[in-house]
């Protein structure tokens, strides 16, 4: 829409009051995806709007341009004759006074009234002058409108070029590139948007660094706490076994028991590496079984199925031996005089599955569901839930499950399967494609 002649503060410093008058062209702006962005206003000084019209004057023709309040906009500082004032009350029409013809019309888009004055010499001259005046006026108005549209087009082209550039930068950030910064070339709305965007990216980077540091600190603390929790429990059981053997059979096998225990203790207490090859973890399990055989003899047997291509694949430390220990601790009963333990490794859907199965007494359905619920819970589990697992010894399973979630992600954990009186199977699932160092 057009806004008729009015004053604005931008040109108020001019001493000429006509220089403060402007016409305004107002248009809504939409983005390329039809989102409303705002309004653009183009202000054109009245003096610039009609400056070229002075070339149309001659001895037989001149005109006045008025606003809606009959104020003279052109010629500048002109005083409207009294005869014209009387005839300018309407919007369209003409009047003849003596040898003078007054023709008045309105240009609705810009809200101005044009009063043309002709000196009538002959009918032909009047006709020619009217025709020329009309053509010149239409050409002038057309050129003015085209000029403003061209200015509008160039302005919009510049604005959308800057906006599309910023949208491209934002798209790269959305794809994960947080090293981008938008150069600030102008101190306008676009420049302020770029400045605020750069500040936002800096804050995101700072926040991510802070979160990564906190997560790393949390993992290290959790790992240290879980390892500390496991070590005293294991040492106590090993010493108890050695003492039992020495009391029952004398010192004949004491040296061998202590040697095996030393290997296990050395493996368990070495905290230099959080991740170790599977073959080292299996070797520790075998040493543990040798230690158990000092007490149980051939009542305990172990079979390990480890493919050669998986032997050097690294896993977090101390996750298999506690499962074998649980099989021995809970698998024996009055009806079970021996126990066979199988440890298998398989690749299934880009995951490594470690299975420890025994042919012991098994677990009841109710107890099995309770244990699996605890293993599937978050690391920050309620204290009463953890306490309820201690009497039956599944705190070792919870420990393993928590460490797996910490180092591989919450979607990985430990799960038990069992048939009471027949078997118990524990399955660890961890990602195979992540090769840890």
C-alpha positions in Angstrom: 0.0 0.0 0.0 1.0 3.7 -0.4 0.9 6.2 2.4 0.2 9.8 1.3 2.4 12.8 2.0 3.6 13.0 5.6 6.5 14.2 7.6 9.2 12.0 9.2 12.0 12.8 11.6 14.8 11.5 9.3 14.8 14.7 7.2 13.7 17.1 10.0 17.2 18.7 10.0 16.5 20.3 6.6 15.6 24.0 6.8 13.2 23.6 3.8 9.9 22.3 5.2 9.2 20.6 1.8 12.3 18.4 2.3 10.7 16.8 5.4 7.6 15.6 3.4 7.8 12.0 2.1 5.6 9.4 0.4 5.9 5.9 1.8 5.4 2.5 0.1 4.7 -0.3 2.5 4.9 -4.0 1.7 4.8 -7.2 3.8 7.9 -9.5 3.5 7.8 -13.3 3.4 10.6 -15.8 3.3 11.1 -18.4 0.6 9.1 -20.9 2.7 6.2 -18.4 3.1 7.0 -17.5 6.7 6.0 -13.9 7.6 9.1 -11.9 8.3 8.1 -8.3 8.8 7.3 -5.1 6.9 9.5 -3.0 4.6 8.8 0.7 4.3 10.4 2.8 1.5 10.3 6.6 2.1 10.7 8.9 -0.9 11.0 12.6 -0.5 8.3 14.6 -2.2 11.0 16.8 -3.7 12.6 13.7 -5.4 9.2 12.4 -6.4 8.2 15.4 -8.6 11.6 17.0 -9.3 11.5 16.1 -13.0 8.0 17.5 -13.6 9.3 21.1 -14.0 10.4 20.1 -17.5 6.7 19.8 -18.5 5.9 23.5 -17.9 5.4 25.9 -20.9 3.6 29.1 -21.6 0.2 27.4 -22.2 0.4 24.7 -19.5 1.3 24.3 -15.9 -0.1 22.3 -13.0 -0.3 21.9 -9.2 0.0 18.8 -7.1 -1.9 18.8 -3.8 -2.3 16.3 -0.9 -5.7 15.3 0.5 -5.8 18.4 2.6 -5.2 20.6 -0.4 -1.7 21.5 0.6 0.5 22.3 -2.3 3.3 19.7 -2.8 4.5 20.9 -6.1 5.6 23.5 -7.2 7.5 24.0 -4.0 6.5 27.0 -1.9 3.7 27.9 -4.4 0.5 29.5 -3.4 -2.7 28.1 -4.9 -4.7 30.8 -6.6 -8.2 31.5 -5.1 -9.9 30.5 -8.4 -8.3 27.1 -8.2 -9.2 26.6 -4.6 -12.8 27.0 -5.5 -12.6 24.4 -8.2 -10.4 21.9 -6.3 -13.1 20.8 -3.9 -14.0 17.7 -6.0 -11.7 14.8 -6.9 -12.3 14.9 -10.7 -13.7 17.4 -13.2 -12.9 20.5 -15.1 -13.9 24.2 -15.2 -13.4 27.0 -17.8 -12.9 30.5 -16.7 -12.3 33.0 -19.5 -9.3 31.7 -21.5 -8.2 29.3 -18.9 -9.2 25.6 -18.5 -8.8 23.9 -15.1 -8.7 20.1 -15.1 -8.4 18.3 -11.8 -7.9 14.6 -11.2 -6.6 12.3 -8.4 -3.9 9.6 -8.3 -5.4 7.2 -5.8 -2.4 4.9 -5.1 -0.3 7.8 -3.8 -3.2 10.0 -2.5 -2.5 13.2 -4.5 -4.6 15.6 -6.5 -3.4 17.1 -9.7 -4.8 20.4 -11.0 -3.8 21.2 -14.6 -4.1 24.8 -15.9 -4.4 25.4 -19.7 -4.3 28.7 -21.6 -6.9 28.2 -24.3 -5.7 29.5 -27.5 -7.6 27.2 -29.9 -9.5 24.0 -29.5 -6.8 22.1 -31.2 -4.1 23.5 -28.9 -6.2 22.6 -25.9 -6.6 19.1 -27.2 -2.9 18.7 -28.0 -1.9 20.2 -24.6 -4.3 17.9 -22.7 -3.0 14.9 -24.6 0.6 15.8 -24.0 0.0 16.6 -20.4 -1.8 13.3 -19.8 0.9 11.3 -21.5 3.7 13.0 -19.7 1.9 12.7 -16.4 1.3 8.9 -16.9 4.9 8.5 -18.0 6.2 10.3 -15.0 4.0 8.3 -12.6 4.9 5.1 -14.3 8.7 5.8 -14.2 8.3 6.7 -10.5 6.5 3.5 -9.7 8.9 1.4 -11.7 11.9 3.0 -10.0 10.4 2.2 -6.6 9.7 -1.3 -7.6 13.3 -1.7 -8.8 14.5 -0.3 -5.5 12.2 -2.7 -3.7 13.5 -5.7 -5.8 17.1 -4.8 -5.2 16.6 -4.4 -1.4 14.7 -7.7 -1.2 17.4 -9.4 -3.2 20.1 -8.2 -0.9 18.1 -9.1 2.3 17.3 -12.6 1.0 20.8 -13.2 -0.1 22.0 -12.5 3.4 19.3 -14.6 5.0 19.9 -17.6 2.6 23.6 -17.4 3.5 22.7 -17.6 7.2 20.3 -20.4 6.6 23.1 -22.4 4.9 25.4 -21.8 7.9 22.6 -22.9 10.2 22.2 -26.1 8.1 25.9 -26.9 8.5 25.6 -26.4 12.3 22.5 -28.7 12.3 24.7 -31.4 10.7 27.3 -31.1 13.5 29.8 -28.5 12.3 30.2 -26.3 15.3 33.3 -24.5 14.1 31.4 -22.2 11.8 31.2 -18.4 12.4 29.2 -15.9 10.3 31.2 -12.9 9.3 29.6 -9.6 10.4 29.8 -7.0 7.6 27.0 -4.6 8.4 25.8 -3.1 11.7 22.1 -3.7 10.9 19.5 -6.4 11.7 21.3 -9.0 9.7 24.6 -8.2 11.4 23.0 -8.4 14.8 21.5 -11.8 13.9 24.9 -13.0 12.8 26.5 -11.7 16.0 23.9 -13.5 18.2 24.3 -16.7 16.1 28.0 -16.7 16.7 27.5 -16.2 20.5 25.0 -19.1 20.5 27.6 -21.4 18.8 30.3 -20.4 21.3 27.9 -21.2 24.2 27.0 -24.6 22.7 30.7 -25.5 22.3 31.4 -24.4 25.9 28.5 -26.4 27.1 29.5 -29.5 25.2 33.1 -29.3 26.5 31.7 -29.0 30.0 29.4 -32.0 29.6 32.1 -34.1 28.1 34.4 -33.3 31.0 31.7 -34.1 33.5 30.9 -37.4 31.8 34.5 -38.4 31.7 35.0 -37.5 35.4 31.8 -39.5 36.2 33.0 -42.6 34.3 36.4 -42.5 36.0 34.8 -42.1 39.4 32.2 -44.9 38.8 34.9 -47.2 37.4 37.2 -46.6 40.4 34.3 -47.2 42.8 33.1 -50.4 41.1 36.6 -51.8 40.9 37.1 -51.0 44.6 33.8 -52.7 45.4 34.9 -55.8 43.6 38.5 -56.3 44.8 37.9 -56.8 48.5 35.1 -59.3 47.8 37.2 -61.4 45.5 40.3 -61.4 47.8 38.2 -62.5 50.7 36.8 -65.5 48.8 40.2 -66.5 47.5 41.9 -66.4 50.9 39.0 -68.4 52.4 39.4 -71.1 49.8 43.2 -71.4 50.4 42.7 -71.5 54.2 40.1 -74.2 53.9 42.4 -76.3 51.7 45.4 -75.9 54.1 43.2 -76.9 57.1 41.8 -79.9 55.4 44.7 -81.4 53.5 47.8 -79.9 55.0 50.4 -78.0 53.1 51.0 -80.2 50.0 49.1 -78.1 47.6 49.6 -74.8 49.4 52.4 -73.6 47.1 50.4 -74.3 44.0 47.3 -72.6 45.4 49.2 -69.5 46.5 50.9 -69.3 43.0 47.6 -69.4 41.2 46.1 -66.9 43.7 49.0 -64.6 43.0 48.3 -64.6 39.3 44.6 -63.8 39.9 45.4 -61.1 42.4 48.0 -59.5 40.1 45.4 -59.5 37.2 42.7 -58.1 39.4 44.8 -55.4 41.1 46.4 -54.1 37.8 44.5 -50.9 37.1 46.7 -49.6 34.3 44.2 -50.7 31.7 40.4 -50.5 31.7 40.2 -52.6 28.6 42.0 -55.9 28.0 41.9 -58.6 25.2 39.4 -61.3 25.6 42.2 -63.9 25.8 43.5 -62.3 28.9 40.1 -62.3 30.5 39.7 -66.0 29.7 43.1 -66.8 31.1 42.1 -65.2 34.4 38.9 -67.3 34.4 41.0 -70.4 33.9 43.3 -69.5 36.7 40.2 -69.0 38.9 38.9 -72.5 38.0 42.3 -74.0 38.8 42.1 -72.4 42.2 38.6 -73.7 42.7 39.7 -77.2 41.7 42.0 -77.2 44.8 38.8 -77.3 46.9 36.3 -79.1 44.6 38.6 -81.3 42.5 36.9 -82.7 39.4 33.5 -81.5 40.6 34.1 -78.3 38.7 34.8 -78.3 34.9 35.2 -75.4 32.5 34.9 -75.3 28.7 35.7 -72.1 26.8 34.8 -71.7 23.1 36.7 -68.6 22.0 37.2 -68.1 18.2 40.7 -67.1 17.3 39.5 -64.0 15.5 38.0 -62.7 18.7 40.9 -63.4 21.0 42.5 -60.0 20.6 39.2 -58.0 20.7 39.2 -55.8 23.8 36.5 -55.7 26.4 36.2 -54.0 29.8 38.1 -55.8 32.5 36.7 -58.3 35.0 33.3 -59.2 33.5 33.5 -62.9 32.9 35.1 -64.3 36.2 32.3 -63.0 38.4 29.8 -64.9 36.3 31.8 -68.1 36.6 32.1 -67.5 40.3 28.3 -67.1 40.6 27.8 -70.5 38.8 30.0 -72.2 41.3 28.6 -70.4 44.3 24.9 -70.9 43.5 25.0 -73.9 41.2 25.8 -76.6 43.8 23.1 -78.3 45.9 22.4 -81.6 47.6 21.2 -82.9 44.3 24.1 -81.5 42.3 27.5 -83.1 43.2 29.3 -81.5 40.2 28.9 -78.6 37.9 29.9 -78.0 34.3 30.5 -74.4 33.0 30.6 -73.4 29.4 31.8 -69.9 28.2 31.0 -69.1 24.6 31.6 -66.0 22.4 29.4 -65.2 19.3 29.0 -62.2 17.0 25.3 -61.5 16.5 24.0 -58.4 14.6 27.3 -56.4 15.1 27.2 -57.2 18.8 29.5 -59.5 20.8 27.5 -61.9 23.0 29.4 -63.6 25.9 27.4 -66.5 27.4 28.2 -68.3 30.7 26.1 -71.4 31.2 26.1 -73.9 34.0 24.1 -77.1 34.6 23.5 -76.2 38.3 20.3 -75.9 40.3 18.9 -72.9 38.3 16.8 -70.1 39.6 13.1 -69.8 40.3 11.0 -67.7 37.9 10.1 -65.2 40.6 13.7 -64.7 41.6 14.9 -64.6 38.0 12.5 -61.7 37.2 13.6 -59.8 40.3 17.3 -60.1 39.2 16.6 -59.1 35.6 14.6 -56.1 36.8 17.6 -54.9 38.8 20.0 -55.5 36.0 17.8 -53.5 33.6 17.4 -50.6 36.0 19.4 -47.3 35.8 22.8 -47.1 37.4 21.4 -44.7 40.0 19.1 -47.4 41.5 17.2 -47.1 44.7 19.2 -48.2 47.7 16.5 -50.7 48.9 16.6 -52.4 45.5 20.4 -53.0 45.7 20.1 -54.1 49.3 17.5 -56.7 48.4 20.1 -58.3 46.0 22.9 -58.7 48.5 21.7 -61.7 50.4 21.6 -63.8 47.2 24.8 -62.6 45.8 23.6 -60.9 42.6 25.4 -57.7 43.5 28.3 -59.0 41.3 25.9 -59.1 38.3 24.7 -55.6 39.1 28.3 -54.4 39.2 29.0 -55.9 35.8 25.8 -54.5 34.4 26.5 -51.0 35.7 30.0 -50.9 34.2 28.8 -52.1 30.8 26.2 -49.3 30.8 28.9 -46.8 31.7 31.4 -47.7 29.0 29.2 -49.0 26.2 25.9 -47.2 26.7 22.6 -47.7 28.5 21.2 -50.1 25.8 23.8 -52.7 26.8 23.7 -54.8 30.0 23.5 -58.3 31.4 20.5 -60.7 31.3 19.9 -64.0 33.0 18.0 -67.1 31.7 17.3 -70.1 33.8 15.2 -73.3 34.2 14.9 -74.3 37.8 16.7 -77.6 38.4 18.3 -77.6 35.0 20.5 -74.7 34.1 21.4 -71.0 34.5 22.6 -68.9 31.6 24.0 -65.4 31.8 24.3 -63.3 28.6 26.4 -60.2 28.2 25.8 -58.1 25.1 28.3 -55.4 24.0 29.0 -53.7 20.7 31.6 -55.5 18.5 32.3 -52.6 16.1 33.8 -50.4 18.9 37.4 -51.5 19.2 38.6 -50.1 22.5 42.2 -49.3 23.4 
